[in-house]
Amino acid sequence: MTAITAAPSSDWPEDALRLNAICPYYTMFPLDFPLQQLAASPGTSRVLDPFCGRGTTLYAARLAGLPSVGIDINPVAAAIAQAKLIQVTPGAVVRLARQILDGGMRGEVPEGEFWQWCFEHETLRELVTLREALLEMTTPTAAMLRAVMLGILHGPRNKNLPSYLSNQMPRTYASKPAYAVKFWTKRDMEPARVPALEVIERRAKRLLDAAPLAHSGKVYLGDSVKTLGGLRQKFDLVVTSPPYYGMRTYVADQWLRSWFLGGPPEVPYGTYGQIARQPNQEAFIQALGEVWAAVARCCRQGARLAIRFGALPSARTDPEQMLLASVKASKAGWAVKEVRQAGTPTKRNRQAEQFGKAGSAIDEIDLVAELTGLPR
Ligand SMILES: C[S@@+](CC[C@H](N)C(=O)[O-])C[C@H]1O[C@@H](n2cnc3c(N)ncnc32)[C@H](O)[C@@H]1O
């Protein structure tokens, strides 16, 4: 049994944590949640997150020097999470971007008012060229460039050197086209020319210059239960956070990033495969229970399962009861050791508030369970 070092994030130099912030995602827990769980499980040899989102758990495992596996059904999440496991130099990322752009224009520029207002003409052509080329590439450098692109795709316009390719927009979610066009036209806010390569270069250096050593691991794009069924590895620590009950529009909110990954140039309103699309609470509890059962089958006896969960106030439900019911429904041998408030995180750290539309504060809870019985 090797002891692992999982110091709190405040003990790490700021630049070692930058890669974790490569791209915002609608919900993410603070790095300290998985780091605390790692510190509480000194014998851990492999870490799992079956709802990995942007890969915070995987980054914590990287800091602790451990291999990890993440699963997510959202291509945007999987693409960001993948970057958390990759070791490349900023130079390699920039060289690849330059090589693609030097190869000349390719791909079809999407048409319509939104696109004309969101990106300056030349910037859009570069963006489309990079998108088209990256759709066919699977190397680690390409995966890192893809995640860098997702992070610089949209965000606020700054006074100094630009950090984002788009016209004024939030960075956490993409505005809907009609709203965005109205916003820009009303203010006469024409998009500025932003040379993609320059932004990529600045961002890659910032993120990767001091990134910690990567360890083996993999991110799977798919449904957790189905994917877990095909995994051979055994895990001793699982740190995760399923979608909060009541959240529905997260796929649509990432529509511009979804487009960059090969999706249509419009807002997709489907919620394919998302566990939160269940018709009612009972079905949601049941679906979560199936995940905890599938997780148990991939874990060693004594494994620790740590779950952060919450529900939107509008869902009018008790997240603690829901989560406990789902663990019970799994009938998988998880013995609940602890349930407590997730503390009082700052507004920035609250998953539901990062989502931006949660309204009043919601209760978030942390549940810790241990695999004691034999899984079914
Ligand atoms: C609360 S977020 C996880 C955030 C993560 N802790 C982070 O720090 O980024 C929940 C994730 O579960 C994913 N998800 C929903 N249904 C899923 C399913 N059936 N299989 C795998 N992932 C799923 C969503 O796409 C979302 O990324």
The ligand as a Gaussian input file, in Angstrom:
#p B3LYP/6-31G(d) Opt

LIG

0 1
 C      -22.655000      17.477000     -11.901000
 S      -21.890000      17.109000     -13.422000
 C      -20.303000      16.554000     -12.907000
 C      -19.363000      17.687000     -12.701000
 C      -17.979000      17.264000     -12.284000
 N      -17.967000      16.859000     -10.893000
 C      -16.975000      18.396000     -12.518000
 O      -16.298000      18.796000     -11.588000
 O      -16.906000      18.879000     -13.647000
 C      -22.737000      15.659000     -13.875000
 C      -22.293000      15.062000     -15.200000
 O      -22.995000      13.832000     -15.401000
 C      -23.115000      13.647000     -16.796000
 N      -24.123000      12.607000     -17.074000
 C      -25.474000      12.702000     -17.048000
 N      -26.049000      11.537000     -17.363000
 C      -25.046000      10.658000     -17.590000
 C      -24.994000       9.285000     -17.933000
 N      -26.113000       8.581000     -18.136000
 N      -23.788000       8.696000     -18.069000
 C      -22.638000       9.408000     -17.886000
 N      -22.623000      10.717000     -17.561000
 C      -23.800000      11.339000     -17.405000
 C      -23.477000      15.042000     -17.306000
 O      -23.208000      15.159000     -18.681000
 C      -22.596000      15.915000     -16.419000
 O      -21.400000      16.226000     -17.074000

